[in-house]
Protein backbone atom coordinates (compact mmCIF):
# COMPACT_ATOMS: atom_id res chain seq x y z
CA UNK A 1 0.00 0.00 0.00
CA UNK A 2 1.29 3.46 -0.91
CA UNK A 3 1.98 5.81 2.00
CA UNK A 4 -0.69 8.29 2.96
CA UNK A 5 -1.20 11.90 2.13
CA UNK A 6 -1.47 13.85 5.38
CA UNK A 7 -3.39 17.10 5.09
CA UNK A 8 -2.66 19.68 7.77
CA UNK A 9 -5.09 22.59 8.18
CA UNK A 10 -5.44 25.29 10.77
CA UNK A 11 -5.33 28.99 11.40
CA UNK A 12 -2.24 31.13 11.04
CA UNK A 13 0.24 30.76 13.91
CA UNK A 14 -1.04 27.30 14.84
CA UNK A 15 2.47 25.97 14.24
CA UNK A 16 1.66 23.90 11.15
CA UNK A 17 4.92 24.52 9.26
CA UNK A 18 7.14 24.18 12.35
CA UNK A 19 5.46 20.94 13.37
CA UNK A 20 5.63 19.40 9.89
CA UNK A 21 9.31 20.37 9.65
CA UNK A 22 9.94 18.62 12.97
CA UNK A 23 8.11 15.50 11.75
CA UNK A 24 10.25 15.38 8.60
CA UNK A 25 13.31 15.61 10.89
CA UNK A 26 12.07 12.72 13.03
CA UNK A 27 11.02 10.35 10.23
CA UNK A 28 12.88 9.70 6.98
CA UNK A 29 9.68 8.28 5.46
CA UNK A 30 7.99 11.71 5.55
CA UNK A 31 8.25 14.65 3.20
CA UNK A 32 6.55 18.03 3.11
CA UNK A 33 5.20 19.09 -0.25
CA UNK A 34 6.36 22.66 -0.82
CA UNK A 35 3.65 25.08 -1.91
CA UNK A 36 4.00 28.09 -4.15
CA UNK A 37 3.16 31.55 -2.85
CA UNK A 38 3.23 35.17 -3.96
CA UNK A 39 3.69 36.50 -0.43
CA UNK A 40 7.02 38.02 0.56
CA UNK A 41 9.61 35.70 2.08
CA UNK A 42 10.11 36.16 5.83
CA UNK A 43 13.60 36.60 7.25
CA UNK A 44 13.71 33.05 8.60
CA UNK A 45 12.48 31.34 5.41
CA UNK A 46 14.26 29.88 2.41
CA UNK A 47 12.98 29.59 -1.15
CA UNK A 48 12.25 25.98 -2.09
CA UNK A 49 12.25 24.89 1.55
CA UNK A 50 9.39 26.81 3.16
CA UNK A 51 7.66 27.83 -0.08
CA UNK A 52 8.48 28.41 -3.71
CA UNK A 53 8.31 32.21 -3.68
CA UNK A 54 7.15 33.60 -7.03
CA UNK A 55 5.63 36.82 -8.30
CA UNK A 56 1.93 37.02 -9.13
CA UNK A 57 2.46 36.83 -12.91
CA UNK A 58 4.43 33.56 -12.55
CA UNK A 59 1.80 32.11 -10.23
CA UNK A 60 -1.08 33.03 -12.58
CA UNK A 61 0.87 31.53 -15.49
CA UNK A 62 1.16 28.24 -13.56
CA UNK A 63 -2.58 28.30 -12.89
CA UNK A 64 -3.42 29.04 -16.53
CA UNK A 65 -1.11 26.26 -17.78
CA UNK A 66 -2.88 23.75 -15.53
CA UNK A 67 0.20 23.13 -13.38
CA UNK A 68 -1.54 24.03 -10.11
CA UNK A 69 -3.37 21.19 -8.41
CA UNK A 70 -5.17 23.59 -6.08
CA UNK A 71 -4.75 27.20 -5.12
CA UNK A 72 -6.33 29.94 -3.05
CA UNK A 73 -5.95 33.64 -2.39
CA UNK A 74 -5.43 34.48 1.27
CA UNK A 75 -4.58 37.87 2.73
CA UNK A 76 -4.02 39.24 -0.82
CA UNK A 77 -1.46 36.53 -1.65
CA UNK A 78 -1.81 33.36 -3.68
CA UNK A 79 -0.91 29.92 -2.30
CA UNK A 80 -1.01 26.66 -4.22
CA UNK A 81 0.36 23.17 -4.83
CA UNK A 82 1.67 22.06 -8.19
CA UNK A 83 0.51 18.77 -9.66
CA UNK A 84 4.08 17.51 -10.05
CA UNK A 85 4.73 17.71 -6.30
CA UNK A 86 2.44 14.72 -5.74
CA UNK A 87 4.41 12.60 -8.22
CA UNK A 88 7.72 12.79 -6.34
CA UNK A 89 8.72 10.65 -3.33
CA UNK A 90 6.05 8.02 -3.93
CA UNK A 91 7.35 5.88 -1.06
CA UNK A 92 6.93 8.57 1.60
CA UNK A 93 4.12 10.05 3.65
CA UNK A 94 3.30 13.36 1.98
CA UNK A 95 2.43 16.26 4.28
CA UNK A 96 0.53 19.13 2.71
CA UNK A 97 -0.52 22.31 4.46
CA UNK A 98 -3.70 23.66 2.89
CA UNK A 99 -6.97 25.34 3.82
CA UNK A 100 -10.32 23.57 4.09
CA UNK A 101 -11.08 23.94 0.38
CA UNK A 102 -7.69 22.44 -0.50
CA UNK A 103 -8.44 19.53 1.82
CA UNK A 104 -11.69 18.77 0.01
CA UNK A 105 -9.97 18.98 -3.36
CA UNK A 106 -7.16 16.60 -2.33
CA UNK A 107 -9.60 14.09 -0.81
CA UNK A 108 -11.68 14.08 -4.02
CA UNK A 109 -8.71 13.81 -6.36
CA UNK A 110 -6.93 11.10 -4.37
CA UNK A 111 -9.99 9.03 -3.51
CA UNK A 112 -7.99 5.82 -4.16
CA UNK A 113 -5.20 6.85 -1.77
CA UNK A 114 -5.48 6.92 1.99
CA UNK A 115 -5.75 10.59 2.87
CA UNK A 116 -5.73 11.62 6.51
CA UNK A 117 -6.65 15.10 7.67
CA UNK A 118 -5.38 16.91 10.75
CA UNK A 119 -6.76 20.13 12.16
CA UNK A 120 -4.01 21.89 14.11
CA UNK A 121 -4.98 24.64 16.52
CA UNK A 122 -3.07 26.93 18.86
CA UNK A 123 -3.92 26.45 22.54
CA UNK A 124 -5.77 29.79 22.71
CA UNK A 125 -6.48 32.96 20.78
CA UNK A 126 -4.13 34.78 23.16
CA UNK A 127 -1.27 32.39 22.28
CA UNK A 128 -2.13 32.74 18.58
CA UNK A 129 -1.72 36.53 18.88
CA UNK A 130 1.59 36.12 20.74
CA UNK A 131 2.87 33.81 17.96
CA UNK A 132 1.73 36.19 15.20
CA UNK A 133 3.49 39.10 16.88
CA UNK A 134 6.65 36.98 17.14
CA UNK A 135 6.34 36.33 13.39
CA UNK A 136 6.38 40.10 12.85
CA UNK A 137 2.72 40.40 11.81
CA UNK A 138 1.19 43.88 11.70
CA UNK A 139 -1.95 44.77 13.66
CA UNK A 140 -3.88 44.71 10.39
CA UNK A 141 -2.65 41.19 9.53
CA UNK A 142 -3.47 39.95 13.03
CA UNK A 143 -6.94 41.46 12.82
CA UNK A 144 -7.51 39.91 9.39
CA UNK A 145 -6.45 36.47 10.61
CA UNK A 146 -8.58 36.69 13.75
CA UNK A 147 -11.62 37.70 11.68
CA UNK A 148 -10.97 34.82 9.30
CA UNK A 149 -10.62 32.42 12.25
CA UNK A 150 -13.98 33.54 13.60
CA UNK A 151 -15.61 33.08 10.16
CA UNK A 152 -14.07 29.63 9.75
CA UNK A 153 -14.71 28.31 13.24
CA UNK A 154 -17.20 25.82 11.76
CA UNK A 155 -14.23 24.04 10.15
CA UNK A 156 -13.79 22.09 13.39
CA UNK A 157 -16.90 20.13 12.45
CA UNK A 158 -15.96 19.55 8.82
CA UNK A 159 -14.72 15.98 8.93
CA UNK A 160 -11.13 16.01 10.13
CA UNK A 161 -9.65 12.65 11.07
CA UNK A 162 -7.55 14.14 13.87
CA UNK A 163 -7.39 17.37 15.87
CA UNK A 164 -4.22 18.49 17.64
CA UNK A 165 -3.84 21.42 20.03
CA UNK A 166 -0.31 22.64 19.42
CA UNK A 167 1.00 23.79 22.79
CA UNK A 168 4.56 22.64 22.03
CA UNK A 169 6.10 21.85 18.61
CA UNK A 170 8.01 18.76 19.79
CA UNK A 171 5.03 17.25 21.63
CA UNK A 172 2.68 17.94 18.73
CA UNK A 173 5.14 16.43 16.23
CA UNK A 174 5.46 13.29 18.35
CA UNK A 175 1.67 13.01 18.56
CA UNK A 176 1.36 13.23 14.77
CA UNK A 177 4.16 10.67 14.30
CA UNK A 178 2.18 8.24 16.47
CA UNK A 179 -0.85 8.97 14.30
CA UNK A 180 1.09 7.84 11.22
CA UNK A 181 1.46 4.35 12.66
CA UNK A 182 -2.27 3.90 13.23
CA UNK A 183 -4.00 1.46 10.87
C-alpha positions as CSV (number, residue, x, y, z in Angstrom):
1,X,0.0,0.0,0.0
2,X,1.3,3.5,-0.9
3,X,2.0,5.8,2.0
4,X,-0.7,8.3,3.0
5,X,-1.2,11.9,2.1
6,X,-1.5,13.8,5.4
7,X,-3.4,17.1,5.1
8,X,-2.7,19.7,7.8
9,X,-5.1,22.6,8.2
10,X,-5.4,25.3,10.8
11,X,-5.3,29.0,11.4
12,X,-2.2,31.1,11.0
13,X,0.2,30.8,13.9
14,X,-1.0,27.3,14.8
15,X,2.5,26.0,14.2
16,X,1.7,23.9,11.1
17,X,4.9,24.5,9.3
18,X,7.1,24.2,12.3
19,X,5.5,20.9,13.4
20,X,5.6,19.4,9.9
21,X,9.3,20.4,9.6
22,X,9.9,18.6,13.0
23,X,8.1,15.5,11.8
24,X,10.3,15.4,8.6
25,X,13.3,15.6,10.9
26,X,12.1,12.7,13.0
27,X,11.0,10.4,10.2
28,X,12.9,9.7,7.0
29,X,9.7,8.3,5.5
30,X,8.0,11.7,5.5
31,X,8.3,14.6,3.2
32,X,6.5,18.0,3.1
33,X,5.2,19.1,-0.3
34,X,6.4,22.7,-0.8
35,X,3.6,25.1,-1.9
36,X,4.0,28.1,-4.2
37,X,3.2,31.6,-2.8
38,X,3.2,35.2,-4.0
39,X,3.7,36.5,-0.4
40,X,7.0,38.0,0.6
41,X,9.6,35.7,2.1
42,X,10.1,36.2,5.8
43,X,13.6,36.6,7.2
44,X,13.7,33.0,8.6
45,X,12.5,31.3,5.4
46,X,14.3,29.9,2.4
47,X,13.0,29.6,-1.2
48,X,12.3,26.0,-2.1
49,X,12.2,24.9,1.6
50,X,9.4,26.8,3.2
51,X,7.7,27.8,-0.1
52,X,8.5,28.4,-3.7
53,X,8.3,32.2,-3.7
54,X,7.1,33.6,-7.0
55,X,5.6,36.8,-8.3
56,X,1.9,37.0,-9.1
57,X,2.5,36.8,-12.9
58,X,4.4,33.6,-12.6
59,X,1.8,32.1,-10.2
60,X,-1.1,33.0,-12.6
61,X,0.9,31.5,-15.5
62,X,1.2,28.2,-13.6
63,X,-2.6,28.3,-12.9
64,X,-3.4,29.0,-16.5
65,X,-1.1,26.3,-17.8
66,X,-2.9,23.7,-15.5
67,X,0.2,23.1,-13.4
68,X,-1.5,24.0,-10.1
69,X,-3.4,21.2,-8.4
70,X,-5.2,23.6,-6.1
71,X,-4.7,27.2,-5.1
72,X,-6.3,29.9,-3.0
73,X,-5.9,33.6,-2.4
74,X,-5.4,34.5,1.3
75,X,-4.6,37.9,2.7
76,X,-4.0,39.2,-0.8
77,X,-1.5,36.5,-1.7
78,X,-1.8,33.4,-3.7
79,X,-0.9,29.9,-2.3
80,X,-1.0,26.7,-4.2
81,X,0.4,23.2,-4.8
82,X,1.7,22.1,-8.2
83,X,0.5,18.8,-9.7
84,X,4.1,17.5,-10.0
85,X,4.7,17.7,-6.3
86,X,2.4,14.7,-5.7
87,X,4.4,12.6,-8.2
88,X,7.7,12.8,-6.3
89,X,8.7,10.7,-3.3
90,X,6.0,8.0,-3.9
91,X,7.3,5.9,-1.1
92,X,6.9,8.6,1.6
93,X,4.1,10.1,3.6
94,X,3.3,13.4,2.0
95,X,2.4,16.3,4.3
96,X,0.5,19.1,2.7
97,X,-0.5,22.3,4.5
98,X,-3.7,23.7,2.9
99,X,-7.0,25.3,3.8
100,X,-10.3,23.6,4.1
101,X,-11.1,23.9,0.4
102,X,-7.7,22.4,-0.5
103,X,-8.4,19.5,1.8
104,X,-11.7,18.8,0.0
105,X,-10.0,19.0,-3.4
106,X,-7.2,16.6,-2.3
107,X,-9.6,14.1,-0.8
108,X,-11.7,14.1,-4.0
109,X,-8.7,13.8,-6.4
110,X,-6.9,11.1,-4.4
111,X,-10.0,9.0,-3.5
112,X,-8.0,5.8,-4.2
113,X,-5.2,6.8,-1.8
114,X,-5.5,6.9,2.0
115,X,-5.8,10.6,2.9
116,X,-5.7,11.6,6.5
117,X,-6.6,15.1,7.7
118,X,-5.4,16.9,10.7
119,X,-6.8,20.1,12.2
120,X,-4.0,21.9,14.1
121,X,-5.0,24.6,16.5
122,X,-3.1,26.9,18.9
123,X,-3.9,26.5,22.5
124,X,-5.8,29.8,22.7
125,X,-6.5,33.0,20.8
126,X,-4.1,34.8,23.2
127,X,-1.3,32.4,22.3
128,X,-2.1,32.7,18.6
129,X,-1.7,36.5,18.9
130,X,1.6,36.1,20.7
131,X,2.9,33.8,18.0
132,X,1.7,36.2,15.2
133,X,3.5,39.1,16.9
134,X,6.7,37.0,17.1
135,X,6.3,36.3,13.4
136,X,6.4,40.1,12.8
137,X,2.7,40.4,11.8
138,X,1.2,43.9,11.7
139,X,-1.9,44.8,13.7
140,X,-3.9,44.7,10.4
141,X,-2.6,41.2,9.5
142,X,-3.5,39.9,13.0
143,X,-6.9,41.5,12.8
144,X,-7.5,39.9,9.4
145,X,-6.5,36.5,10.6
146,X,-8.6,36.7,13.8
147,X,-11.6,37.7,11.7
148,X,-11.0,34.8,9.3
149,X,-10.6,32.4,12.2
150,X,-14.0,33.5,13.6
151,X,-15.6,33.1,10.2
152,X,-14.1,29.6,9.7
153,X,-14.7,28.3,13.2
154,X,-17.2,25.8,11.8
155,X,-14.2,24.0,10.1
156,X,-13.8,22.1,13.4
157,X,-16.9,20.1,12.5
158,X,-16.0,19.5,8.8
159,X,-14.7,16.0,8.9
160,X,-11.1,16.0,10.1
161,X,-9.7,12.7,11.1
162,X,-7.6,14.1,13.9
163,X,-7.4,17.4,15.9
164,X,-4.2,18.5,17.6
165,X,-3.8,21.4,20.0
166,X,-0.3,22.6,19.4
167,X,1.0,23.8,22.8
168,X,4.6,22.6,22.0
169,X,6.1,21.8,18.6
170,X,8.0,18.8,19.8
171,X,5.0,17.3,21.6
172,X,2.7,17.9,18.7
173,X,5.1,16.4,16.2
174,X,5.5,13.3,18.4
175,X,1.7,13.0,18.6
176,X,1.4,13.2,14.8
177,X,4.2,10.7,14.3
178,X,2.2,8.2,16.5
179,X,-0.9,9.0,14.3
180,X,1.1,7.8,11.2
181,X,1.5,4.4,12.7
182,X,-2.3,3.9,13.2
183,X,-4.0,1.5,10.9
